[in-house]
């Protein structure tokens, strides 16, 4: 997801989302990738190692 998409989905201010993304990247939870549709934006997602470690885990919300 892009920062703009996360802001739209969560109804959080852009500054809050930007701060959270930065902290999660520094902790190694998220990775930032190039967004080919719009080079001004980045795509954010869970690191592959985290996705592999959570396979089969059921989260209850």
C-alpha distance matrix in Angstrom:
0.0 3.8 6.6 8.1 6.0 6.5 9.9 10.7 10.1 12.0 14.5 14.6 15.8 13.8 16.2 15.7 11.9 12.7 15.6 13.8 11.2 14.4 16.4 14.1 14.0 17.8 18.4 16.9 14.4 11.1 11.0 9.8 9.9 11.2 9.5 12.6 12.2 12.4 13.7 13.6 9.9 8.1 5.2 5.4 6.8 10.3 13.1 14.9 18.0 16.6 15.4 18.9 20.6 19.3 20.2 22.8 22.1 22.0 20.4 22.2 20.8
3.8 0.0 3.8 5.3 5.1 6.3 8.6 9.9 10.6 12.3 13.9 13.6 14.0 11.3 13.7 14.0 10.4 10.5 13.9 13.1 10.4 13.1 15.8 14.3 13.8 17.4 18.8 17.6 15.7 12.2 11.7 9.4 9.6 10.1 8.3 11.6 11.0 10.0 11.2 10.4 6.6 5.8 4.7 6.1 9.0 12.6 15.1 17.3 20.3 19.1 18.4 21.9 23.5 22.4 23.7 26.3 25.5 25.4 23.5 25.2 23.4
6.6 3.8 0.0 3.8 5.5 5.1 6.1 8.6 9.9 10.6 11.7 10.6 10.5 7.6 10.0 10.4 6.9 7.1 10.6 10.3 8.2 10.9 13.6 12.9 12.9 16.1 17.7 17.3 15.5 12.4 12.5 10.4 11.7 12.5 11.2 14.6 14.0 12.2 12.9 11.0 7.6 7.3 7.5 7.5 10.6 13.8 16.3 19.1 21.7 20.1 20.0 23.6 24.7 23.6 25.3 27.8 26.5 26.3 23.9 25.3 23.2
8.1 5.3 3.8 0.0 3.8 5.5 5.1 6.2 8.7 10.1 10.4 10.3 10.0 7.5 10.8 11.7 8.9 9.6 13.2 13.2 11.7 14.4 17.1 16.5 16.7 19.8 21.4 21.0 19.1 16.0 16.1 13.8 14.5 14.5 12.4 15.2 13.6 11.8 13.4 11.3 8.5 9.6 9.9 10.7 13.6 16.9 19.7 22.2 24.9 23.3 22.7 26.4 27.6 26.2 27.6 29.9 28.6 28.0 25.6 26.6 24.2
6.0 5.1 5.5 3.8 0.0 3.8 5.4 5.1 6.1 8.5 9.8 10.7 11.7 10.1 13.5 13.4 10.2 11.8 15.1 14.1 12.6 15.8 18.0 16.7 17.3 20.7 21.6 20.9 18.5 15.5 15.9 14.2 14.7 15.1 12.7 15.4 13.8 13.0 15.1 13.8 10.6 10.8 9.7 10.2 12.2 15.3 18.5 20.6 23.5 21.6 20.6 24.2 25.6 23.8 24.9 27.0 25.8 25.0 22.7 23.7 21.4
6.5 6.3 5.1 5.5 3.8 0.0 3.8 5.4 5.2 6.0 8.1 8.2 9.8 8.8 11.6 10.6 7.3 9.7 12.4 10.8 9.9 13.4 15.0 13.7 14.9 18.2 18.8 18.5 15.9 13.3 14.5 13.5 14.9 16.2 14.5 17.7 16.7 15.8 17.2 15.7 12.2 11.6 10.2 9.3 10.9 13.5 16.9 19.3 21.7 19.5 18.9 22.7 23.5 21.6 23.2 25.2 23.6 22.8 20.2 21.1 18.7
9.9 8.6 6.1 5.1 5.4 3.8 0.0 3.8 5.6 5.4 5.6 5.4 6.4 5.9 9.2 8.7 6.4 9.1 11.8 11.1 11.0 14.1 15.9 15.4 16.8 19.6 20.6 20.8 18.5 16.1 17.3 16.0 17.6 18.4 16.7 19.8 18.4 16.9 18.3 16.1 13.1 13.4 13.0 12.4 14.4 16.9 20.1 22.9 25.1 22.8 22.5 26.3 26.9 25.0 26.8 28.6 26.8 25.7 22.9 23.3 20.5
10.7 9.9 8.6 6.2 5.1 5.4 3.8 0.0 3.8 5.7 5.4 7.5 8.9 9.0 12.6 12.2 10.2 12.8 15.5 14.7 14.5 17.8 19.5 18.7 20.1 23.1 23.8 23.8 21.2 18.7 19.8 18.4 19.4 19.9 17.6 20.2 18.2 17.2 19.3 17.4 14.6 15.3 14.5 14.4 16.1 18.8 22.2 24.5 27.0 24.7 23.8 27.6 28.4 26.2 27.5 29.1 27.5 26.1 23.4 23.5 20.6
10.1 10.6 9.9 8.7 6.1 5.2 5.6 3.8 0.0 3.8 5.8 8.2 10.9 11.4 14.5 13.2 10.9 14.0 16.3 14.6 14.5 18.1 19.2 17.9 19.6 22.7 22.9 22.7 19.7 17.6 19.1 18.4 19.5 20.6 18.5 21.2 19.5 19.1 21.2 19.7 16.5 16.3 14.7 14.0 14.8 17.0 20.6 22.7 25.0 22.4 21.3 25.0 25.7 23.2 24.4 25.8 24.1 22.4 19.7 19.8 16.9
12.0 12.3 10.6 10.1 8.5 6.0 5.4 5.7 3.8 0.0 3.8 5.3 8.7 10.1 12.6 10.6 8.9 12.6 14.1 12.3 13.1 16.6 17.2 16.2 18.5 21.2 21.2 21.7 18.7 17.1 19.2 18.9 20.6 22.1 20.5 23.6 22.2 21.4 23.0 21.1 17.9 17.5 16.1 14.6 15.4 17.1 20.7 23.1 25.0 22.0 21.5 25.3 25.4 22.9 24.7 26.0 23.8 22.1 19.0 18.8 15.7
14.5 13.9 11.7 10.4 9.8 8.1 5.6 5.4 5.8 3.8 0.0 3.8 6.6 8.9 11.6 10.2 9.6 13.0 14.7 13.7 14.9 18.0 18.9 18.6 20.8 23.3 23.6 24.4 21.7 20.0 21.9 21.1 22.8 23.9 22.1 25.1 23.4 22.1 23.8 21.5 18.7 19.0 18.2 17.2 18.5 20.4 23.9 26.6 28.4 25.6 25.2 29.0 29.1 26.7 28.5 29.8 27.5 25.8 22.6 22.1 18.7
14.6 13.6 10.6 10.3 10.7 8.2 5.4 7.5 8.2 5.3 3.8 0.0 3.8 6.4 8.3 6.5 6.6 10.0 11.1 10.6 12.3 15.0 15.7 16.0 18.2 20.4 20.9 22.1 19.7 18.2 20.3 19.5 21.7 23.0 21.7 25.0 23.7 22.0 23.1 20.5 17.8 17.9 17.6 16.2 17.7 19.4 22.7 25.7 27.3 24.5 24.7 28.5 28.4 26.3 28.5 30.0 27.6 26.2 22.9 22.7 19.5
15.8 14.0 10.5 10.0 11.7 9.8 6.4 8.9 10.9 8.7 6.6 3.8 0.0 3.8 5.5 5.4 6.5 8.8 10.1 10.9 12.5 14.5 15.8 16.8 18.5 20.4 21.5 22.9 21.0 19.3 20.9 19.7 21.8 22.7 21.5 24.7 23.4 21.2 22.0 19.0 16.8 17.4 17.9 17.0 19.2 21.2 24.1 27.3 29.0 26.5 26.9 30.7 30.7 29.0 31.3 33.1 30.7 29.6 26.3 26.3 23.2
13.8 11.3 7.6 7.5 10.1 8.8 5.9 9.0 11.4 10.1 8.9 6.4 3.8 0.0 3.8 5.5 5.1 6.0 8.6 9.9 10.4 12.2 14.3 15.3 16.3 18.4 20.0 21.0 19.5 17.3 18.4 16.7 18.7 19.3 18.2 21.5 20.4 17.9 18.4 15.3 13.2 14.0 15.0 14.4 17.1 19.5 22.1 25.4 27.3 25.2 25.7 29.4 29.7 28.4 30.6 32.7 30.7 30.0 27.0 27.5 24.7
16.2 13.7 10.0 10.8 13.5 11.6 9.2 12.6 14.5 12.6 11.6 8.3 5.5 3.8 0.0 3.8 5.5 5.1 6.2 8.6 9.9 10.6 12.4 14.3 15.4 16.7 18.6 20.1 19.1 17.3 18.6 17.1 19.6 20.5 20.1 23.5 22.9 20.2 20.0 16.8 15.0 15.4 16.7 15.7 18.4 20.3 22.5 26.0 27.6 25.5 26.5 30.1 30.1 29.1 31.6 33.9 31.6 31.1 28.0 28.6 25.9
15.7 14.0 10.4 11.7 13.4 10.6 8.7 12.2 13.2 10.6 10.2 6.5 5.4 5.5 3.8 0.0 3.8 5.5 5.2 6.2 8.6 9.9 10.7 12.3 14.2 15.5 16.7 18.5 17.1 15.8 17.7 17.1 19.9 21.4 21.1 24.7 24.2 21.9 22.0 19.1 16.7 16.4 16.8 15.1 17.1 18.5 21.0 24.5 25.7 23.3 24.3 28.0 27.6 26.4 29.1 31.1 28.6 28.0 24.8 25.2 22.5
11.9 10.4 6.9 8.9 10.2 7.3 6.4 10.2 10.9 8.9 9.6 6.6 6.5 5.1 5.5 3.8 0.0 3.8 5.4 5.1 6.0 8.5 9.9 10.5 12.1 14.2 15.4 16.4 14.7 12.9 14.6 13.8 16.5 18.1 17.7 21.3 20.9 18.9 19.1 16.6 13.7 13.1 13.2 11.4 13.5 15.2 17.9 21.3 22.8 20.5 21.3 25.0 25.0 23.7 26.2 28.4 26.2 25.8 22.8 23.6 21.1
12.7 10.5 7.1 9.6 11.8 9.7 9.1 12.8 14.0 12.6 13.0 10.0 8.8 6.0 5.1 5.5 3.8 0.0 3.8 5.5 5.2 6.2 8.7 10.0 10.6 12.4 14.4 15.5 14.6 12.5 13.5 12.2 15.0 16.3 16.4 20.1 20.1 17.7 17.1 14.5 12.1 11.5 12.4 11.1 13.8 15.7 17.6 21.2 22.8 21.0 22.1 25.6 25.8 25.1 27.6 30.1 28.1 28.1 25.4 26.6 24.4
15.6 13.9 10.6 13.2 15.1 12.4 11.8 15.5 16.3 14.1 14.7 11.1 10.1 8.6 6.2 5.2 5.4 3.8 0.0 3.8 5.5 5.2 6.3 8.7 10.0 10.8 12.6 14.5 13.9 12.8 14.4 13.9 17.2 19.0 19.6 23.3 23.6 21.3 20.5 17.9 15.6 14.6 15.3 13.2 15.3 16.4 18.1 21.8 22.8 20.8 22.5 25.8 25.5 24.9 27.8 30.2 27.9 28.0 25.1 26.3 24.1
13.8 13.1 10.3 13.2 14.1 10.8 11.1 14.7 14.6 12.3 13.7 10.6 10.9 9.9 8.6 6.2 5.1 5.5 3.8 0.0 3.8 5.4 5.2 6.1 8.6 9.9 10.7 12.4 11.1 10.3 12.7 13.0 16.4 18.8 19.3 23.1 23.5 21.7 21.2 19.1 16.2 14.6 14.3 11.5 12.8 13.4 15.5 19.1 20.0 17.6 19.2 22.6 22.1 21.3 24.3 26.6 24.2 24.2 21.3 22.6 20.6
11.2 10.4 8.2 11.7 12.6 9.9 11.0 14.5 14.5 13.1 14.9 12.3 12.5 10.4 9.9 8.6 6.0 5.2 5.5 3.8 0.0 3.8 5.5 5.1 6.1 8.6 9.9 10.6 9.4 7.5 9.3 9.2 12.6 15.0 15.8 19.6 20.3 18.6 17.9 16.2 13.2 11.1 10.8 8.1 9.8 10.9 12.8 16.4 17.7 15.9 17.2 20.7 20.7 20.2 22.9 25.6 23.6 24.0 21.6 23.3 21.6
14.4 13.1 10.9 14.4 15.8 13.4 14.1 17.8 18.1 16.6 18.0 15.0 14.5 12.2 10.6 9.9 8.5 6.2 5.2 5.4 3.8 0.0 3.8 5.5 5.2 6.2 8.7 10.0 10.2 8.8 10.0 9.8 13.4 15.7 17.1 20.8 22.0 19.9 18.6 16.7 14.3 12.3 12.8 10.5 12.4 13.1 14.0 17.8 18.7 17.3 19.2 22.3 22.2 22.3 25.1 28.0 26.0 26.8 24.4 26.3 24.8
16.4 15.8 13.6 17.1 18.0 15.0 15.9 19.5 19.2 17.2 18.9 15.7 15.8 14.3 12.4 10.7 9.9 8.7 6.3 5.2 5.5 3.8 0.0 3.8 5.4 5.1 6.3 8.7 8.9 9.0 11.2 12.2 16.0 18.7 20.3 24.0 25.2 23.4 22.2 20.5 17.8 15.6 15.5 12.5 13.4 13.1 13.9 17.7 17.9 16.2 18.5 21.4 20.7 20.8 24.0 26.6 24.4 25.2 22.7 24.5 23.2
14.1 14.3 12.9 16.5 16.7 13.7 15.4 18.7 17.9 16.2 18.6 16.0 16.8 15.3 14.3 12.3 10.5 10.0 8.7 6.1 5.1 5.5 3.8 0.0 3.8 5.5 5.1 6.3 5.3 5.6 8.5 10.4 14.1 17.3 18.7 22.4 23.7 22.5 21.5 20.4 17.3 14.5 13.6 10.1 10.2 9.4 10.4 14.2 14.4 12.5 14.7 17.7 17.1 17.1 20.3 23.0 20.9 21.8 19.6 21.7 20.7
14.0 13.8 12.9 16.7 17.3 14.9 16.8 20.1 19.6 18.5 20.8 18.2 18.5 16.3 15.4 14.2 12.1 10.6 10.0 8.6 6.1 5.2 5.4 3.8 0.0 3.8 5.4 5.1 5.8 4.8 6.1 7.6 11.4 14.5 16.6 20.2 21.9 20.6 19.2 18.3 15.6 12.5 12.0 9.1 9.7 9.4 9.3 13.1 13.7 12.8 15.0 17.7 17.7 18.3 21.1 24.2 22.6 24.0 22.2 24.6 23.8
17.8 17.4 16.1 19.8 20.7 18.2 19.6 23.1 22.7 21.2 23.3 20.4 20.4 18.4 16.7 15.5 14.2 12.4 10.8 9.9 8.6 6.2 5.1 5.5 3.8 0.0 3.8 5.4 7.7 8.2 9.3 10.9 14.5 17.5 19.9 23.4 25.3 23.8 21.9 20.9 18.6 15.7 15.7 12.9 13.4 12.6 11.9 15.5 15.3 14.6 17.4 19.7 19.2 20.2 23.3 26.3 24.5 26.0 24.2 26.6 25.9
18.4 18.8 17.7 21.4 21.6 18.8 20.6 23.8 22.9 21.2 23.6 20.9 21.5 20.0 18.6 16.7 15.4 14.4 12.6 10.7 9.9 8.7 6.3 5.1 5.4 3.8 0.0 3.8 5.6 7.9 10.1 12.6 16.2 19.6 21.8 25.3 27.2 26.0 24.5 23.7 21.0 17.9 17.1 13.8 13.3 11.5 10.8 14.2 13.3 12.1 15.3 17.4 16.3 17.3 20.6 23.4 21.4 23.1 21.4 23.8 23.5
16.9 17.6 17.3 21.0 20.9 18.5 20.8 23.8 22.7 21.7 24.4 22.1 22.9 21.0 20.1 18.5 16.4 15.5 14.5 12.4 10.6 10.0 8.7 6.3 5.1 5.4 3.8 0.0 3.8 5.7 7.3 10.4 13.6 17.2 19.6 22.9 25.0 24.3 22.8 22.6 19.8 16.3 15.1 12.0 11.0 8.9 7.4 10.7 10.0 9.4 12.5 14.4 13.9 15.3 18.3 21.5 20.0 22.0 20.8 23.6 23.6
14.4 15.7 15.5 19.1 18.5 15.9 18.5 21.2 19.7 18.7 21.7 19.7 21.0 19.5 19.1 17.1 14.7 14.6 13.9 11.1 9.4 10.2 8.9 5.3 5.8 7.7 5.6 3.8 0.0 3.8 6.9 10.3 13.4 17.1 18.8 22.2 23.9 23.5 22.6 22.3 19.1 15.7 13.8 10.2 8.5 6.0 5.9 9.4 9.2 7.3 10.0 12.6 12.1 12.6 15.7 18.7 17.0 18.7 17.2 20.1 20.0
11.1 12.2 12.4 16.0 15.5 13.3 16.1 18.7 17.6 17.1 20.0 18.2 19.3 17.3 17.3 15.8 12.9 12.5 12.8 10.3 7.5 8.8 9.0 5.6 4.8 8.2 7.9 5.7 3.8 0.0 3.7 6.7 9.8 13.4 15.0 18.5 20.2 19.7 18.9 18.7 15.4 11.9 10.0 6.5 5.4 4.6 5.3 9.1 10.3 9.0 10.6 13.6 14.1 14.3 16.8 20.0 18.7 20.1 18.6 21.3 20.9
11.0 11.7 12.5 16.1 15.9 14.5 17.3 19.8 19.1 19.2 21.9 20.3 20.9 18.4 18.6 17.7 14.6 13.5 14.4 12.7 9.3 10.0 11.2 8.5 6.1 9.3 10.1 7.3 6.9 3.7 0.0 3.8 6.5 10.3 12.4 15.7 17.9 17.4 16.2 16.5 13.6 9.9 8.2 5.8 5.6 6.1 5.5 8.7 10.7 10.6 11.7 14.4 15.6 16.3 18.3 21.7 21.0 22.6 21.5 24.4 24.0
9.8 9.4 10.4 13.8 14.2 13.5 16.0 18.4 18.4 18.9 21.1 19.5 19.7 16.7 17.1 17.1 13.8 12.2 13.9 13.0 9.2 9.8 12.2 10.4 7.6 10.9 12.6 10.4 10.3 6.7 3.8 0.0 3.8 7.0 9.2 12.7 14.8 14.0 12.5 12.8 10.0 6.3 5.7 4.8 6.8 8.9 9.0 11.7 14.2 14.2 14.8 17.6 19.1 19.6 21.3 24.7 24.1 25.4 24.1 26.8 26.0
9.9 9.6 11.7 14.5 14.7 14.9 17.6 19.4 19.5 20.6 22.8 21.7 21.8 18.7 19.6 19.9 16.5 15.0 17.2 16.4 12.6 13.4 16.0 14.1 11.4 14.5 16.2 13.6 13.4 9.8 6.5 3.8 0.0 3.8 6.4 9.3 11.9 11.7 10.3 11.7 9.2 5.7 5.0 6.3 8.1 10.7 10.6 12.2 15.3 15.9 15.8 18.3 20.5 21.0 22.0 25.5 25.4 26.7 25.8 28.6 27.9
11.2 10.1 12.5 14.5 15.1 16.2 18.4 19.9 20.6 22.1 23.9 23.0 22.7 19.3 20.5 21.4 18.1 16.3 19.0 18.8 15.0 15.7 18.7 17.3 14.5 17.5 19.6 17.2 17.1 13.4 10.3 7.0 3.8 0.0 3.8 6.1 9.1 8.7 6.9 9.1 7.6 5.3 6.2 9.0 11.4 14.3 14.3 15.7 18.9 19.6 19.2 21.6 24.0 24.4 25.3 28.7 28.7 29.9 29.0 31.6 30.8
9.5 8.3 11.2 12.4 12.7 14.5 16.7 17.6 18.5 20.5 22.1 21.7 21.5 18.2 20.1 21.1 17.7 16.4 19.6 19.3 15.8 17.1 20.3 18.7 16.6 19.9 21.8 19.6 18.8 15.0 12.4 9.2 6.4 3.8 0.0 3.8 5.6 5.7 5.7 7.9 6.1 5.1 5.6 9.3 11.8 15.3 16.1 17.3 20.8 21.1 20.2 22.8 25.4 25.2 25.8 29.0 29.0 29.8 28.7 31.1 30.0
12.6 11.6 14.6 15.2 15.4 17.7 19.8 20.2 21.2 23.6 25.1 25.0 24.7 21.5 23.5 24.7 21.3 20.1 23.3 23.1 19.6 20.8 24.0 22.4 20.2 23.4 25.3 22.9 22.2 18.5 15.7 12.7 9.3 6.1 3.8 0.0 3.8 5.5 5.9 9.3 8.8 8.8 9.3 13.0 15.1 18.4 19.0 19.6 23.2 23.9 22.7 25.0 27.8 27.8 27.9 31.1 31.5 32.3 31.5 33.9 33.0
12.2 11.0 14.0 13.6 13.8 16.7 18.4 18.2 19.5 22.2 23.4 23.7 23.4 20.4 22.9 24.2 20.9 20.1 23.6 23.5 20.3 22.0 25.2 23.7 21.9 25.3 27.2 25.0 23.9 20.2 17.9 14.8 11.9 9.1 5.6 3.8 0.0 3.8 6.6 9.1 8.7 9.8 10.3 14.0 16.3 19.9 21.1 21.9 25.6 25.8 24.3 26.9 29.7 29.2 29.3 32.2 32.5 32.8 31.8 33.9 32.6
12.4 10.0 12.2 11.8 13.0 15.8 16.9 17.2 19.1 21.4 22.1 22.0 21.2 17.9 20.2 21.9 18.9 17.7 21.3 21.7 18.6 19.9 23.4 22.5 20.6 23.8 26.0 24.3 23.5 19.7 17.4 14.0 11.7 8.7 5.7 5.5 3.8 0.0 3.8 5.4 5.8 8.1 9.9 13.6 16.6 20.2 21.5 22.9 26.3 26.3 25.4 28.2 30.7 30.2 30.8 33.8 33.7 34.0 32.7 34.5 33.0
13.7 11.2 12.9 13.4 15.1 17.2 18.3 19.3 21.2 23.0 23.8 23.1 22.0 18.4 20.0 22.0 19.1 17.1 20.5 21.2 17.9 18.6 22.2 21.5 19.2 21.9 24.5 22.8 22.6 18.9 16.2 12.5 10.3 6.9 5.7 5.9 6.6 3.8 0.0 3.8 5.4 7.2 10.0 13.5 16.6 20.1 20.7 22.3 25.6 25.9 25.4 28.1 30.5 30.4 31.3 34.5 34.3 35.0 33.7 35.8 34.4
13.6 10.4 11.0 11.3 13.8 15.7 16.1 17.4 19.7 21.1 21.5 20.5 19.0 15.3 16.8 19.1 16.6 14.5 17.9 19.1 16.2 16.7 20.5 20.4 18.3 20.9 23.7 22.6 22.3 18.7 16.5 12.8 11.7 9.1 7.9 9.3 9.1 5.4 3.8 0.0 3.8 7.0 10.4 13.4 17.0 20.4 21.4 23.6 26.6 26.5 26.3 29.3 31.3 31.1 32.3 35.4 34.8 35.2 33.6 35.4 33.7
9.9 6.6 7.6 8.5 10.6 12.2 13.1 14.6 16.5 17.9 18.7 17.8 16.8 13.2 15.0 16.7 13.7 12.1 15.6 16.2 13.2 14.3 17.8 17.3 15.6 18.6 21.0 19.8 19.1 15.4 13.6 10.0 9.2 7.6 6.1 8.8 8.7 5.8 5.4 3.8 0.0 3.8 6.9 9.8 13.4 16.9 18.3 20.5 23.6 23.2 22.9 26.0 27.9 27.5 28.7 31.8 31.1 31.5 29.8 31.6 29.9
8.1 5.8 7.3 9.6 10.8 11.6 13.4 15.3 16.3 17.5 19.0 17.9 17.4 14.0 15.4 16.4 13.1 11.5 14.6 14.6 11.1 12.3 15.6 14.5 12.5 15.7 17.9 16.3 15.7 11.9 9.9 6.3 5.7 5.3 5.1 8.8 9.8 8.1 7.2 7.0 3.8 0.0 3.8 6.5 10.0 13.4 14.5 16.8 19.8 19.5 19.4 22.4 24.3 24.1 25.4 28.6 28.0 28.6 27.1 29.3 27.9
5.2 4.7 7.5 9.9 9.7 10.2 13.0 14.5 14.7 16.1 18.2 17.6 17.9 15.0 16.7 16.8 13.2 12.4 15.3 14.3 10.8 12.8 15.5 13.6 12.0 15.7 17.1 15.1 13.8 10.0 8.2 5.7 5.0 6.2 5.6 9.3 10.3 9.9 10.0 10.4 6.9 3.8 0.0 3.8 6.8 10.4 11.9 13.9 17.1 16.7 16.1 19.2 21.2 20.8 21.9 25.0 24.5 25.1 23.8 26.1 24.9
5.4 6.1 7.5 10.7 10.2 9.3 12.4 14.4 14.0 14.6 17.2 16.2 17.0 14.4 15.7 15.1 11.4 11.1 13.2 11.5 8.1 10.5 12.5 10.1 9.1 12.9 13.8 12.0 10.2 6.5 5.8 4.8 6.3 9.0 9.3 13.0 14.0 13.6 13.5 13.4 9.8 6.5 3.8 0.0 3.8 7.2 9.2 11.7 14.5 13.6 13.4 16.8 18.3 17.8 19.4 22.4 21.6 22.3 20.8 23.1 22.1
6.8 9.0 10.6 13.6 12.2 10.9 14.4 16.1 14.8 15.4 18.5 17.7 19.2 17.1 18.4 17.1 13.5 13.8 15.3 12.8 9.8 12.4 13.4 10.2 9.7 13.4 13.3 11.0 8.5 5.4 5.6 6.8 8.1 11.4 11.8 15.1 16.3 16.6 16.6 17.0 13.4 10.0 6.8 3.8 0.0 3.8 6.4 8.6 11.4 10.2 9.7 13.1 14.7 14.1 15.6 18.7 18.0 18.9 17.7 20.4 19.9
10.3 12.6 13.8 16.9 15.3 13.5 16.9 18.8 17.0 17.1 20.4 19.4 21.2 19.5 20.3 18.5 15.2 15.7 16.4 13.4 10.9 13.1 13.1 9.4 9.4 12.6 11.5 8.9 6.0 4.6 6.1 8.9 10.7 14.3 15.3 18.4 19.9 20.2 20.1 20.4 16.9 13.4 10.4 7.2 3.8 0.0 3.8 6.3 8.2 6.5 6.6 10.1 11.1 10.8 12.8 16.0 15.2 16.6 15.6 18.6 18.6
13.1 15.1 16.3 19.7 18.5 16.9 20.1 22.2 20.6 20.7 23.9 22.7 24.1 22.1 22.5 21.0 17.9 17.6 18.1 15.5 12.8 14.0 13.9 10.4 9.3 11.9 10.8 7.4 5.9 5.3 5.5 9.0 10.6 14.3 16.1 19.0 21.1 21.5 20.7 21.4 18.3 14.5 11.9 9.2 6.4 3.8 0.0 3.8 5.5 5.4 6.6 8.9 10.2 11.2 13.1 16.7 16.2 18.3 17.9 21.2 21.6
14.9 17.3 19.1 22.2 20.6 19.3 22.9 24.5 22.7 23.1 26.6 25.7 27.3 25.4 26.0 24.5 21.3 21.2 21.8 19.1 16.4 17.8 17.7 14.2 13.1 15.5 14.2 10.7 9.4 9.1 8.7 11.7 12.2 15.7 17.3 19.6 21.9 22.9 22.3 23.6 20.5 16.8 13.9 11.7 8.6 6.3 3.8 0.0 3.8 5.4 5.1 6.2 8.7 10.1 11.1 14.8 15.2 17.7 18.0 21.6 22.5
18.0 20.3 21.7 24.9 23.5 21.7 25.1 27.0 25.0 25.0 28.4 27.3 29.0 27.3 27.6 25.7 22.8 22.8 22.8 20.0 17.7 18.7 17.9 14.4 13.7 15.3 13.3 10.0 9.2 10.3 10.7 14.2 15.3 18.9 20.8 23.2 25.6 26.3 25.6 26.6 23.6 19.8 17.1 14.5 11.4 8.2 5.5 3.8 0.0 3.8 5.5 5.2 6.3 8.9 10.4 14.1 14.2 17.2 17.7 21.4 22.7
16.6 19.1 20.1 23.3 21.6 19.5 22.8 24.7 22.4 22.0 25.6 24.5 26.5 25.2 25.5 23.3 20.5 21.0 20.8 17.6 15.9 17.3 16.2 12.5 12.8 14.6 12.1 9.4 7.3 9.0 10.6 14.2 15.9 19.6 21.1 23.9 25.8 26.3 25.9 26.5 23.2 19.5 16.7 13.6 10.2 6.5 5.4 5.4 3.8 0.0 3.8 5.4 5.1 6.4 9.0 12.3 11.6 14.2 14.2 17.8 19.0
15.4 18.4 20.0 22.7 20.6 18.9 22.5 23.8 21.3 21.5 25.2 24.7 26.9 25.7 26.5 24.3 21.3 22.1 22.5 19.2 17.2 19.2 18.5 14.7 15.0 17.4 15.3 12.5 10.0 10.6 11.7 14.8 15.8 19.2 20.2 22.7 24.3 25.4 25.4 26.3 22.9 19.4 16.1 13.4 9.7 6.6 6.6 5.1 5.5 3.8 0.0 3.8 5.5 5.4 6.6 10.2 10.2 12.6 13.1 16.8 18.1
18.9 21.9 23.6 26.4 24.2 22.7 26.3 27.6 25.0 25.3 29.0 28.5 30.7 29.4 30.1 28.0 25.0 25.6 25.8 22.6 20.7 22.3 21.4 17.7 17.7 19.7 17.4 14.4 12.6 13.6 14.4 17.6 18.3 21.6 22.8 25.0 26.9 28.2 28.1 29.3 26.0 22.4 19.2 16.8 13.1 10.1 8.9 6.2 5.2 5.4 3.8 0.0 3.8 5.5 5.6 9.3 10.3 13.4 14.8 18.6 20.5
20.6 23.5 24.7 27.6 25.6 23.5 26.9 28.4 25.7 25.4 29.1 28.4 30.7 29.7 30.1 27.6 25.0 25.8 25.5 22.1 20.7 22.2 20.7 17.1 17.7 19.2 16.3 13.9 12.1 14.1 15.6 19.1 20.5 24.0 25.4 27.8 29.7 30.7 30.5 31.3 27.9 24.3 21.2 18.3 14.7 11.1 10.2 8.7 6.3 5.1 5.5 3.8 0.0 3.8 5.8 8.7 8.6 12.1 13.3 17.0 19.1
19.3 22.4 23.6 26.2 23.8 21.6 25.0 26.2 23.2 22.9 26.7 26.3 29.0 28.4 29.1 26.4 23.7 25.1 24.9 21.3 20.2 22.3 20.8 17.1 18.3 20.2 17.3 15.3 12.6 14.3 16.3 19.6 21.0 24.4 25.2 27.8 29.2 30.2 30.4 31.1 27.5 24.1 20.8 17.8 14.1 10.8 11.2 10.1 8.9 6.4 5.4 5.5 3.8 0.0 3.8 6.2 5.3 8.5 9.6 13.4 15.6
20.2 23.7 25.3 27.6 24.9 23.2 26.8 27.5 24.4 24.7 28.5 28.5 31.3 30.6 31.6 29.1 26.2 27.6 27.8 24.3 22.9 25.1 24.0 20.3 21.1 23.3 20.6 18.3 15.7 16.8 18.3 21.3 22.0 25.3 25.8 27.9 29.3 30.8 31.3 32.3 28.7 25.4 21.9 19.4 15.6 12.8 13.1 11.1 10.4 9.0 6.6 5.6 5.8 3.8 0.0 3.8 5.5 8.5 10.8 14.5 16.9
22.8 26.3 27.8 29.9 27.0 25.2 28.6 29.1 25.8 26.0 29.8 30.0 33.1 32.7 33.9 31.1 28.4 30.1 30.2 26.6 25.6 28.0 26.6 23.0 24.2 26.3 23.4 21.5 18.7 20.0 21.7 24.7 25.5 28.7 29.0 31.1 32.2 33.8 34.5 35.4 31.8 28.6 25.0 22.4 18.7 16.0 16.7 14.8 14.1 12.3 10.2 9.3 8.7 6.2 3.8 0.0 3.8 6.4 9.7 12.9 15.9
22.1 25.5 26.5 28.6 25.8 23.6 26.8 27.5 24.1 23.8 27.5 27.6 30.7 30.7 31.6 28.6 26.2 28.1 27.9 24.2 23.6 26.0 24.4 20.9 22.6 24.5 21.4 20.0 17.0 18.7 21.0 24.1 25.4 28.7 29.0 31.5 32.5 33.7 34.3 34.8 31.1 28.0 24.5 21.6 18.0 15.2 16.2 15.2 14.2 11.6 10.2 10.3 8.6 5.3 5.5 3.8 0.0 3.8 6.5 9.9 12.9
22.0 25.4 26.3 28.0 25.0 22.8 25.7 26.1 22.4 22.1 25.8 26.2 29.6 30.0 31.1 28.0 25.8 28.1 28.0 24.2 24.0 26.8 25.2 21.8 24.0 26.0 23.1 22.0 18.7 20.1 22.6 25.4 26.7 29.9 29.8 32.3 32.8 34.0 35.0 35.2 31.5 28.6 25.1 22.3 18.9 16.6 18.3 17.7 17.2 14.2 12.6 13.4 12.1 8.5 8.5 6.4 3.8 0.0 3.8 6.5 9.8
20.4 23.5 23.9 25.6 22.7 20.2 22.9 23.4 19.7 19.0 22.6 22.9 26.3 27.0 28.0 24.8 22.8 25.4 25.1 21.3 21.6 24.4 22.7 19.6 22.2 24.2 21.4 20.8 17.2 18.6 21.5 24.1 25.8 29.0 28.7 31.5 31.8 32.7 33.7 33.6 29.8 27.1 23.8 20.8 17.7 15.6 17.9 18.0 17.7 14.2 13.1 14.8 13.3 9.6 10.8 9.7 6.5 3.8 0.0 3.8 6.5
22.2 25.2 25.3 26.6 23.7 21.1 23.3 23.5 19.8 18.8 22.1 22.7 26.3 27.5 28.6 25.2 23.6 26.6 26.3 22.6 23.3 26.3 24.5 21.7 24.6 26.6 23.8 23.6 20.1 21.3 24.4 26.8 28.6 31.6 31.1 33.9 33.9 34.5 35.8 35.4 31.6 29.3 26.1 23.1 20.4 18.6 21.2 21.6 21.4 17.8 16.8 18.6 17.0 13.4 14.5 12.9 9.9 6.5 3.8 0.0 3.8
20.8 23.4 23.2 24.2 21.4 18.7 20.5 20.6 16.9 15.7 18.7 19.5 23.2 24.7 25.9 22.5 21.1 24.4 24.1 20.6 21.6 24.8 23.2 20.7 23.8 25.9 23.5 23.6 20.0 20.9 24.0 26.0 27.9 30.8 30.0 33.0 32.6 33.0 34.4 33.7 29.9 27.9 24.9 22.1 19.9 18.6 21.6 22.5 22.7 19.0 18.1 20.5 19.1 15.6 16.9 15.9 12.9 9.8 6.5 3.8 0.0
